[in-house]
């Protein structure tokens, strides 16, 4: 929630309240669709692996794949973390100064780079570092949603 407060204040001031609200609603829909697409692809991949193991008659492996499929099919998207990640990406792309993703380590900062010849295509490592840091702190948190 602290990220939402910090980023929201910064971005709402830049975009305006109505535009920021519109983007938030659009990002909620878009990130949910992306997560559902990733889960669907994983279910299809497990089904492919299950079809291949049917010929080998390995009952234990088949049961494991079926359990994975059931768990994935019952996946629900609860939370705002994907939208916050999208806003972190937007924020780092818009800043001229380097972004420091790790609190209390102001020496670990990353600049935004653009691809030569394609100035609108930018990249910054900071959101990815934040994502891995959160995964390290909270290992049971889903990477997908």
VMD Tcl script that draws the C-alpha trace (Angstrom):
set ca {
  {0.00 0.00 0.00}
  {2.95 2.29 0.58}
  {3.93 1.83 -3.08}
  {0.44 2.82 -4.15}
  {0.57 5.96 -2.04}
  {4.00 7.01 -3.29}
  {3.46 6.13 -6.95}
  {-0.13 7.31 -6.97}
  {0.78 10.75 -5.70}
  {3.56 11.09 -8.25}
  {1.59 9.79 -11.24}
  {-1.75 11.38 -10.42}
  {-0.02 14.75 -10.27}
  {1.45 14.13 -13.72}
  {-1.60 12.64 -15.45}
  {-4.49 14.29 -13.61}
  {-7.09 12.52 -11.47}
  {-9.56 11.44 -14.17}
  {-6.90 10.16 -16.56}
  {-5.13 8.35 -13.71}
  {-8.42 6.69 -12.68}
  {-9.11 5.67 -16.30}
  {-5.64 4.16 -16.64}
  {-6.08 2.31 -13.33}
  {-9.34 0.71 -14.48}
  {-7.79 -0.19 -17.84}
  {-4.72 -1.67 -16.13}
  {-6.89 -3.77 -13.81}
  {-8.68 -5.28 -16.82}
  {-5.50 -5.68 -18.88}
  {-3.38 -7.25 -16.12}
  {-6.19 -9.68 -15.29}
  {-6.43 -10.69 -18.95}
  {-2.65 -11.20 -19.15}
  {-2.67 -13.31 -15.98}
  {-5.56 -15.41 -17.30}
  {-3.70 -15.91 -20.58}
  {-0.58 -17.04 -18.72}
  {-2.59 -19.49 -16.60}
  {-4.33 -20.81 -19.71}
  {-0.97 -21.34 -21.43}
  {0.34 -23.22 -18.39}
  {-2.79 -25.43 -18.29}
  {-2.34 -26.23 -21.99}
  {1.38 -26.97 -21.45}
  {0.60 -29.34 -18.59}
  {-2.07 -31.00 -20.73}
  {0.56 -31.48 -23.44}
  {2.93 -33.05 -20.91}
  {0.07 -35.19 -19.57}
  {-0.71 -36.44 -23.07}
  {2.95 -37.40 -23.56}
  {3.12 -39.29 -20.24}
  {-0.04 -41.27 -21.01}
  {1.95 -43.41 -23.41}
  {4.58 -44.16 -20.76}
  {1.99 -45.37 -18.21}
  {3.64 -43.50 -15.34}
  {0.63 -43.18 -12.99}
  {2.39 -41.10 -10.33}
  {3.58 -38.48 -12.83}
  {0.13 -38.34 -14.43}
  {-1.46 -37.76 -11.02}
  {1.00 -34.94 -10.32}
  {0.16 -33.27 -13.64}
  {-3.58 -33.61 -12.99}
  {-3.19 -32.03 -9.55}
  {-1.23 -29.15 -11.09}
  {-3.98 -28.63 -13.65}
  {-6.70 -28.58 -11.00}
  {-4.71 -26.07 -8.93}
  {-4.18 -23.85 -11.96}
  {-7.81 -24.04 -13.07}
  {-8.86 -22.84 -9.63}
  {-6.51 -19.83 -9.75}
  {-8.05 -16.52 -8.87}
  {-6.67 -13.05 -9.29}
  {-6.92 -11.11 -6.07}
  {-4.92 -8.00 -5.52}
  {-3.48 -4.96 -7.11}
  {0.17 -5.99 -7.38}
  {0.23 -6.38 -11.17}
  {-1.21 -2.90 -11.59}
  {1.38 -1.52 -9.16}
  {4.12 -3.24 -11.15}
  {2.77 -1.68 -14.36}
  {2.77 1.73 -12.67}
  {6.34 1.15 -11.45}
  {7.38 0.48 -15.04}
  {5.61 3.64 -16.27}
  {7.15 5.68 -13.46}
  {10.71 4.51 -14.15}
  {10.32 5.17 -17.87}
  {9.14 8.73 -17.28}
  {11.83 9.73 -14.76}
  {14.96 11.46 -15.90}
  {16.83 10.58 -12.68}
  {17.94 7.03 -11.82}
  {15.48 4.87 -9.86}
  {16.52 3.27 -6.57}
  {14.27 0.22 -5.98}
  {15.75 -0.97 -2.67}
  {14.84 1.13 0.35}
  {17.77 2.28 2.49}
  {20.25 1.49 -0.30}
  {20.46 4.75 -2.21}
  {23.66 3.57 -3.92}
  {21.79 0.83 -5.82}
  {20.11 2.90 -8.52}
  {19.34 2.15 -12.16}
  {19.08 4.53 -15.09}
  {16.60 4.26 -17.93}
  {18.14 3.37 -21.28}
  {16.63 3.73 -24.73}
  {17.40 1.63 -27.77}
  {19.57 3.55 -30.27}
  {17.49 4.61 -33.24}
  {14.21 3.81 -31.43}
  {13.90 6.49 -28.72}
  {10.41 5.43 -27.57}
  {11.64 1.92 -26.66}
  {13.08 2.26 -23.16}
  {14.32 -0.18 -20.52}
  {15.02 0.06 -16.81}
  {16.02 -2.83 -14.53}
  {14.56 -1.25 -11.38}
  {11.03 -2.78 -11.52}
  {12.49 -6.24 -12.13}
  {14.86 -5.85 -9.18}
  {11.88 -4.82 -7.04}
  {9.97 -7.88 -8.22}
  {12.79 -10.25 -7.34}
  {13.31 -8.53 -3.99}
  {9.62 -9.00 -3.15}
  {9.86 -12.65 -4.22}
  {12.89 -13.10 -1.96}
  {11.15 -11.49 1.03}
  {7.84 -13.30 0.45}
  {8.73 -16.62 -1.27}
  {5.18 -18.02 -1.36}
  {3.81 -15.06 -3.31}
  {2.75 -15.90 -6.84}
  {4.96 -14.51 -9.57}
  {2.01 -14.43 -11.99}
  {-0.62 -12.43 -10.22}
}
mol new
graphics top color blue
foreach p $ca { graphics top sphere $p radius 0.5 }
foreach p [lrange $ca 0 end-1] q [lrange $ca 1 end] { graphics top cylinder $p $q radius 0.2 }
display resetview
